[in-house]
Structures are given as C-alpha cells and as structure tokens.
Amino acid sequence: MSTIPTAIASIDEYPSVDWYWLVVEETLTEVFGRRDCDENLYQLKDEIAAINGIEQLLFFHAEPLDTASRICGEAVTDEIVHHYLQVKAQLQTVSLQQS
C-alpha cells in the first residue's frame, strides 16, 4: 500500500502561471536534483503558452510534481512525494512572507 498523501492541486492553489512554473523549477532542482533540464522546461513552457485557453487550463490542473517528472523523465516515488511536499510548503511560506 502506498503512503503517498493525496496532493491533487485545485486550480486555485496556483493563482498565477508564474507561480506554477516556479514550483516546477524548484521541484526539478530541489526534489529531483536535476539542473540539466532547462531546455526541456523552456520548450514545454513555449508549447503550453501556444495552446488555447481550455487546453492550458487542463494542463495547469496537473500537479507541478507530475510536470517536473515528465520534464526530467524521473519516476515519482513515495520519498520524492514527501520531499516535494516539503519544498512546496516552504515556497508557499516564503511567498506569504513576501506578500
């Protein structure tokens, strides 16, 4: 049985596209330890920016962890999910402090 907590995001959790991509970038570097995926990240950002609004909305319903996993080709494990949730919480805390 998996110990992965339910972490499905609502669209309201990511109030801006910039915030979503920040979480993806931090997940790539801090959770997956990948600093070699910038080209894949920028290519995906361009692809998403070019599609219509409904398809964009559907894309942004994906958890940033899933998007980062897809970008770098790494599998998501229980350990990865737990680390991701810590990084995401830290980002949210910093964001609230800056508001």
N, C-alpha and C positions, 0 to 999 in steps of 0.2 A: 504494500500500500504506500502510495506516495505521501510525503509530508509537505508537498508544495502547498503553500497557503493560496487561497483564492485572491488573485491580484488583477482582476479584469478591470480595466480603466473605463470610466464613463467619459464621454467627450468633454464634460465639464471639468474633468481633472486636469486637462491640458488646455488652458484658456487661450493659448496662442501657439501658432505653428513654431515660432522660435523656441518656446519652452519645450515642446515635444522633441525637436531636434537636439536641444541641449541635453535632454535626458538620454537620447540615443547616443550622442557623442560621449557622454560620461560613462555610459554603460559599456561602450566599446573599449574605452581606455582603462577604466577602473575595475570593471567586472570581468571582462574577457581579457584584459591586459594586451589589447591589440592597438597598436599605434600605426599600423600599416594599412588601414582600411579607408583612408581619407578619399581616395579616388572613387571607391565603390559608394561611399556615403554621398559624395557630391553628385555622382551620377544618379543615384536614387532620388536625391532632393530635386534635381532637374526634371526627372521623369514625373514625379508627383506634382510638381508645380505646373507641368504642361497638361495634366488631365483635367477633365471637367469637375465641377464642384461636388457633385454627388459621389463620384469615384474617390475624390480627395477625402470627403467626409468618411467614407467607408475605410479608406486607408488609415486615417488617424484614429479609428476605433481600435486598431491593433495596439497592444502594449508595446512601449518602446523596447522592452527586453526582446520581444519577438522580432522587431525590426532590426535591432542590433545583431541578433543571432543570424538572421538572414544575410545581413551585410557581410559578416565575417565568416560565415559558414561553420560556426561553432554550435555544438549541441547545448541545450539547456538542461541542466541537472538541478537537483534539489539545492545543492551548495550554491550554484550560480544564482538561483532564485533568491535565496536568503541574502546573499551579498548584494544583489540588485536592489532588493527592498531597503536595505540599509543605505545604499548610495542614494536612492531616490528620496528617502526620508531626509537625508542630510541636505540634498539640493532644495527640498521644499522648505526646510528650516532656514537655510541661508536666504532663500528668496523672500520669505516672510520677514526676516530681519532687515532686508534691504528695502522693503516696501514702506 
